[in-house]
Amino acid sequence: MLTWTERILSVPVRTAAVREFLRELSAKSWGDLNGVLATLNDGQLVREALAYWLDNEWITQAPSSPVTALVGPNYSRELTVRRFCGEEEEAELGEATPDTPPSSQKEGEGSADEDQ
């Protein structure tokens, strides 16, 4: 059985929804919680992810709207999608940026200009 972290990161549309949610939080200091949770589309997964984000104080629910999340006191723009989804720090060491996978995972890829 997959962990809640794996259940998000193994499904590209779920990962993309979390990435977009983090972008909203960074850009506006609030995000559409309803949108990301609807994309996760799994009640247990939603409860686990939301509890993790709230426990880490990365988000808080807006008092005027339960479907809006505000940045919490521990939120950082340096927070990666993988860390936000519960992956431990050691697993991120090879990650180039929060939005790109490590280059070592895509060996052999590169532009034609690099070979010349």
N, C-alpha and C positions, 0 to 999 in steps of 0.2 A: 504494500500500500504506500502511495506517495505521501510525503509530508505536504502541508499547505504551501510551503515555499516551492516545492517541486511542481505542485499543481498549478501554480501561477506561472513560473518560469518556463515550464515545458509547453505552454500553449501560447503561441505568438500573439494572438489577439488580447489575451489577458496581460501579457507583459507590456504590450503597447498601451493598453488602457492605464496601467500603473505608471508607465513612463510619462504619459500625457498628464496624469494627475499630478505628478511631481513637477512637471513644467508649469502647470497652473499655479501650484503652491509657490514656486520660486518667482514667477512673474507677477502674481497678483496678491500673494499672501493668503489666498483662499482657493479652494478647488471644489469641483462638482463631485461630491462624495457619492451621490446617487448614480452618476454615470459610471464611475469605476466599479462600484459594487454590482450594478446591473450587468456589466460586462463580465464580471467574475461568474455570475449566474449559478451560484451554488451557496445555499444558506450556511452550511457549516464552514465553508471556505471564507465567506464574508465575515462570519463571527470571529474566526481565528485571526484573519488579517486585521480587521478593525481593532480587536482587542490588543494585538501586538503594537499597532501604530499608536493607539491611545496610551498603552502602558509605557511606551518609550517617550511619550510626550512630544511626538513629532507632529501630531495633529490634535486639535480639539474640535468638538462639534459646536457650530455656531448656535448661540442661545436662541436666535430668532428663526432658525431653519435647521431641522435635523438632517437635511440633505446637502448641507454646505459644511465643509471642513475649513477650519482656520489653521494657520501654522501654529504649532505648539511651541513651548519654551525651548525644547531641545531640537527643533527643526534646523537643518543646515542645508544650504544650497549645494554643499559638497556630498550630500547623501545620494548614494547610488541606488538604482533600481534593485539590484541584487541585495543590498543591505536592507533596503526598505521592505523587501520581501522575505527577510529573515535569514539570509545567508550570512554566515560568519565572515569576519574580516579577512581571515587567511585565504578564503576562496576568491577574494577580489584582487589579490596582489598583482595578478597579471593583467587586470583590466586597464585598458588605456584611458578611457574616459567613461563617465556614467552611461553613455549611450552607445558605446561601441564595444564589441567583443575583443578579447586579446588577439593581437595579430597572429600569434602562434597557432590559433585555431584554424586559420585560413591559409595554411601554407600553400605556396605555389601561386597565390593570387597576387596581382600587382598590375600596374599599367605597363603598356608596351614600351613606354619611354624609359622605364627603369632598366630595361635590358640593353639599351643602346648606349 
